[in-house]
Amino acid sequence: MKNTDNKETTEHQILEAAKVVFQAKGMEGARMQEIADQAGINKAMLHYYYRSKEKLFEAVFKSAFLLLAPQLNAILNDDSSIEDKIKNFTFNYVTFMMKHPYLPNFIFQELNRKEDFIQLLKQNTGFPKLEKFKSKLDSEISRGILNPIEADQLFVNIIALNIFPFLGKPLIKAFANKDDKTYKDFLESRKTEVANFIINSIKRQ
């Protein structure tokens, strides 16, 4: 039991260290020795757990992505209204990303590097599915609650408006003349601003 606990602790140390290095230097710029140093272990031990930088990168990416995916999937597939889904999705997404600000760039970095990796993630049971979201949207449109809009278009609007403040943080801070404190306040306000903007654009008056 103790050996198992030690192994899990070491693996956690490695993944946390790799997350820091990959975030700072990307897949190509990172070095295994640097990751080993960050984790406080020797390079031989790092290779014992992960034989290549590519395998380690994929492990870090998967663990990062799967922190968020089940939460989003649960919101998309519960029995709440589209309005509540948008509010909950936005609030949870922004809250989560404020705690894990490295994730958006990390995810897009990996998807740009290896596009077919998303197919492996889709096999996970927690990967977000849109079927119930689409069905709920069609129902509310037919009942006159919402203006007609394709579910895919609405979902992309939600994702885009939520993710850009994290992907484009340096640009937005420069344009809006914000420091770290005021930018954090700005992100807090996005939890409701984005939802209200989207809901007002689709809700039938």
ABEGO torsion letter per residue (X at the ends): XAAAAAAAAAAAAAAAAAAAAAAAAEAAABBAAAAAAAAGBBAAAAAAABABAAAAAAAAAAAAAAAAAAAAAAAAABABBAAAAAAAAAAAAAAAAAABAAAAAAAAAAAAABAAAAAAAAABAABBBAAAAAAAAAAAAAAGABBBBBAAAAAAAAAAAAAAAAAAAAAAAAAAGBBAAAAAAAAAAAAAAAAAAAAAAABBX
